[in-house]
Amino acid sequence: MSEEPKHVILKAKSDPNSKEAIEFYRWLGMCVSGWAFIDRRLYQIFHHCVRFDQKQSAFLYYRNRAFNQRLRMVDDAAKMFLPVDIYDSEWKPLRTEVENLSHTRNIFAHHPTLRAGISLDGKPLDIYLIYIEPYERALNNDYPGLQGKDMLAVDDLQKHDADIEGLEKSLESFAWRVGGLVAEAKSKESRA
């Protein structure tokens, strides 16, 4: 005689204090915070390139709220004020990396979280995912930020956090490099 399957009761509403919710939202928050630091490094690069005082640079940079507009502004400033070899060999690869990773940023910044309630080994389990807004799916757009998947899970957020941590360090180094170039140019101008 076979045993009757054990029924598992899944809550209709998620528990924000569950281990799964805390883990998911922790990594989501880490990614959001990481992008704030990417934005800071982009501002520093912009500020050094345009050579304005802090208030002028901040006024121009931070009045644009859209990330892609800010990145375009940094790229325009870098193209105008950096030597061509530094722009091509150092800035363009960084900009490409920022653009590529921003696709995933745009997914978790603009699309909803889904909680799937399942059972595992006879116990309830919540899985949290980020998916494309159902109404937007009608557009049949390509979403490179999903990296070939249908949704982003906690492991995708962990990988993204590691990727942007490395990117932020690279941008910080580049911002220092550009600041050094500006200081060197000012020094030459004052001696002339």
C-alpha positions as CSV (number, residue, x, y, z in Angstrom):
1,M,0.0,0.0,0.0
2,S,1.5,3.4,-1.1
3,E,1.6,6.3,1.3
4,E,-0.6,9.2,0.6
5,P,1.3,12.4,-0.4
6,K,1.8,14.8,2.4
7,H,0.0,18.1,1.7
8,V,2.0,21.3,2.1
9,I,0.3,24.6,2.8
10,L,1.7,27.5,1.0
11,K,0.9,31.0,2.4
12,A,-1.0,33.3,0.0
13,K,1.1,36.2,1.1
14,S,4.9,36.0,1.3
15,D,6.7,36.4,4.6
16,P,9.2,39.3,4.3
17,N,11.2,37.8,7.1
18,S,11.6,34.4,5.5
19,K,15.2,33.2,4.8
20,E,14.5,33.3,1.0
21,A,13.0,36.8,1.1
22,I,15.9,38.2,3.1
23,E,18.5,36.6,0.9
24,F,16.8,37.8,-2.3
25,Y,16.2,41.4,-1.2
26,R,19.7,41.5,0.3
27,W,21.3,40.8,-3.0
28,L,18.9,43.1,-4.9
29,G,19.8,45.9,-2.5
30,M,23.5,45.2,-2.9
31,C,23.1,45.5,-6.7
32,V,21.1,48.8,-6.4
33,S,23.7,50.2,-4.0
34,G,26.5,49.0,-6.3
35,W,25.0,51.0,-9.2
36,A,25.0,54.1,-7.0
37,F,28.8,53.8,-6.7
38,I,29.1,53.2,-10.5
39,D,27.1,56.4,-11.0
40,R,29.5,58.2,-8.6
41,R,32.6,57.1,-10.6
42,L,30.9,58.2,-13.8
43,Y,30.4,61.6,-12.3
44,Q,34.0,61.8,-11.2
45,I,35.2,61.0,-14.8
46,F,32.8,63.5,-16.2
47,H,33.9,66.2,-13.7
48,H,37.6,65.6,-14.5
49,C,37.0,65.6,-18.3
50,V,35.0,68.9,-18.4
51,R,37.2,70.6,-15.8
52,F,34.4,72.6,-14.3
53,D,34.1,73.3,-10.6
54,Q,32.2,70.8,-8.5
55,K,28.9,72.8,-8.6
56,Q,28.9,73.2,-12.3
57,S,29.8,69.6,-12.9
58,A,27.1,68.4,-10.4
59,F,24.5,70.7,-12.0
60,L,25.0,69.3,-15.4
61,Y,25.5,65.7,-14.5
62,Y,22.8,65.2,-11.8
63,R,20.0,67.1,-13.5
64,N,19.7,64.1,-15.9
65,R,17.9,61.4,-14.0
66,A,18.1,58.7,-16.8
67,F,21.2,56.5,-16.5
68,N,21.7,56.2,-20.3
69,Q,21.7,60.0,-20.7
70,R,24.3,60.3,-18.0
71,L,26.5,57.7,-19.6
72,R,26.2,59.4,-22.9
73,M,27.2,62.7,-21.3
74,V,30.3,61.1,-19.8
75,D,31.1,59.5,-23.1
76,D,30.7,62.8,-24.9
77,A,33.0,64.6,-22.4
78,A,35.6,61.9,-22.6
79,K,35.6,62.0,-26.4
80,M,36.0,65.8,-26.3
81,F,38.6,66.2,-23.6
82,L,40.7,63.0,-23.4
83,P,43.6,62.2,-25.8
84,V,42.3,59.9,-28.5
85,D,44.6,57.0,-27.5
86,I,43.3,57.0,-23.9
87,Y,39.7,57.4,-25.1
88,D,40.0,54.5,-27.5
89,S,42.1,52.1,-25.4
90,E,41.0,52.8,-21.9
91,W,37.6,54.6,-21.8
92,K,35.8,52.8,-24.6
93,P,36.2,49.3,-23.1
94,L,35.0,50.6,-19.8
95,R,32.0,52.3,-21.4
96,T,31.2,49.0,-23.2
97,E,31.3,47.1,-19.9
98,V,29.1,49.7,-18.2
99,E,26.6,49.5,-21.1
100,N,26.6,45.7,-21.1
101,L,26.0,45.4,-17.3
102,S,23.4,48.2,-17.4
103,H,21.1,45.9,-19.3
104,T,20.7,43.7,-16.2
105,R,20.5,46.9,-14.0
106,N,17.5,48.0,-16.1
107,I,15.8,44.7,-15.6
108,F,15.8,44.8,-11.8
109,A,15.3,48.6,-11.7
110,H,12.2,48.6,-13.9
111,H,10.5,45.2,-13.7
112,P,8.6,43.4,-10.9
113,T,9.5,40.7,-8.4
114,L,7.7,37.4,-8.5
115,R,7.3,35.1,-5.6
116,A,6.7,31.5,-6.5
117,G,5.5,29.3,-3.7
118,I,6.6,25.7,-4.0
119,S,7.2,22.7,-1.7
120,L,10.6,21.0,-1.2
121,D,10.9,17.9,0.8
122,G,7.4,18.4,2.2
123,K,8.1,22.0,3.4
124,P,6.9,25.2,1.9
125,L,9.5,27.2,0.0
126,D,9.4,30.7,-1.6
127,I,11.4,31.5,-4.6
128,Y,11.9,35.1,-5.6
129,L,12.5,36.1,-9.2
130,I,12.6,39.3,-11.3
131,Y,10.7,39.0,-14.6
132,I,9.7,41.2,-17.5
133,E,6.5,43.1,-16.9
134,P,3.7,41.0,-18.5
135,Y,2.2,44.0,-20.4
136,E,5.6,44.8,-21.8
137,R,6.1,41.3,-23.1
138,A,3.6,42.1,-25.9
139,L,6.4,44.2,-27.5
140,N,8.5,41.1,-28.1
141,N,11.7,43.0,-27.1
142,D,15.1,41.5,-26.7
143,Y,16.3,41.7,-23.1
144,P,20.1,41.2,-23.1
145,G,20.1,41.8,-19.3
146,L,18.4,38.4,-18.8
147,Q,21.4,36.7,-20.4
148,G,19.3,34.2,-22.3
149,K,17.0,33.4,-19.3
150,D,13.4,34.2,-18.7
151,M,13.9,35.7,-15.2
152,L,16.6,36.8,-12.8
153,A,17.1,34.7,-9.6
154,V,19.2,35.3,-6.5
155,D,22.3,33.6,-8.1
156,D,22.0,36.1,-11.0
157,L,22.0,39.0,-8.6
158,Q,25.0,37.6,-6.7
159,K,26.9,37.3,-10.0
160,H,25.8,40.8,-11.1
161,D,27.0,42.2,-7.7
162,A,30.4,40.7,-8.2
163,D,30.6,42.0,-11.8
164,I,29.7,45.6,-10.8
165,E,32.1,45.5,-7.9
166,G,34.9,44.9,-10.3
167,L,33.6,47.5,-12.7
168,E,33.4,50.1,-10.0
169,K,37.1,49.5,-9.1
170,S,38.1,49.9,-12.7
171,L,36.1,53.1,-13.0
172,E,37.6,54.4,-9.8
173,S,41.1,53.8,-11.2
174,F,40.2,55.4,-14.4
175,A,38.7,58.5,-12.6
176,W,42.0,58.8,-10.7
177,R,43.9,58.5,-14.0
178,V,41.9,61.3,-15.7
179,G,42.2,63.4,-12.6
180,G,46.0,63.0,-12.8
181,L,46.0,64.0,-16.5
182,V,44.0,67.1,-15.6
183,A,46.4,68.0,-12.8
184,E,49.3,67.5,-15.1
185,A,47.8,69.8,-17.8
186,K,47.0,72.5,-15.2
187,S,50.6,72.3,-14.0
188,K,52.0,72.7,-17.5
189,E,49.6,75.7,-18.1
190,S,50.7,77.4,-14.9
191,R,54.4,77.0,-15.9
192,A,53.8,78.4,-19.4
